[in-house]
Amino acid sequence: MKKILALLLALVMVFALAACGQQAAPAEKPAEEPAAETPVEEAPAEEPAEAPAEEAPVEVMSYADFMAAEVDDPVVIEAYVQAKQAYASDWSNTSVYLADQDGAYFAYRLACTQEEYDALVPGAKIRVTGFKAEWAGEIEIAEGCTFELIDGADTYLVDPVDVTELLGTDALAEHMNQLVTIKGVTVAESEGGVAFLYNWDGSGEDGSDLYFNVTLGENTYNFTVESDLCPAGSEVYETVKGLNVGDTIDLVGFLYWYEGPNPHITAVTPAA
């Protein structure tokens, strides 16, 4: 009987232990701590690029300032229209002869519309902006220069300066681009024994530039009637066509410079 009781007690204990094992919750695995994030280094904010400094506008120059400027320097001048060449509609420009009270300028291929060209009347004051240039000795304002009309300004036209005594001297260049007069010169032969040529080499025809030689003392000079300034049919153009070798004449023109004085003649009259 004791053995039976002992066996029963043992079985009861086994069942009790099994029940306890089933009720006990399994130990949880401890949660893993999140890995520490590596801080991302932010690139330093770029400072805004500094805007390029604007160049100070070029101030209006006197004639002396213009002449003292270096070739290719930006220039701004105010001067009065004395004459203009024909309008080049294909390129929307013209060349203009200008002067102020101190000197003269040649604006080469000044950009303009037809309407602006029409406003370039003799005596009108304009402001020209561009670059100084030199070509074969001629000092000018380079191709592509622009202008604005100065409304309300007084008009101004120059009288020609007599430079007859300066022919053949270095001092003549001080009057470059001015309206000048040269008196008492004698028509000399051009190539072929004629009094003038169409183009410098005689290759042109009526309507081309006219070239003619004159002498003063022992020296010979070559002058031009620029057809874009004084075209065929103009008084000076037809007068030069009627010259004879040996005629003594007075001349008026703009003292253009091409490897020496090469005035663009605007008037020819018999010498007084």
Buried (B, 14 or more C-beta within 10 A) or exposed (E): EEEEEEEEEEEEEEEEEEEEEEEEEEEEEEEEEEEEEEEEEEEEEEEEEEEEEEEEEBEBBBBEBBBEBEEEEEBBBBBBBBBBBEBBEEEBBBBBBBBBEEBBBBBBBBBBEEEBBEBBEEEBBBBBBBBBBEBEBBBBBBBEBBBEBEEEBEEBEBEBEEBBEBBBEEEBBEBBBBBBBBBEBBBBBBEEEBBBBBBBEBEBEEEBBBBBBBEBEEEEBBBBBBBBBBBBEBEBBEBBBEBEBEBEBBBBBBBBBEEEBBBBBBBBEEEE
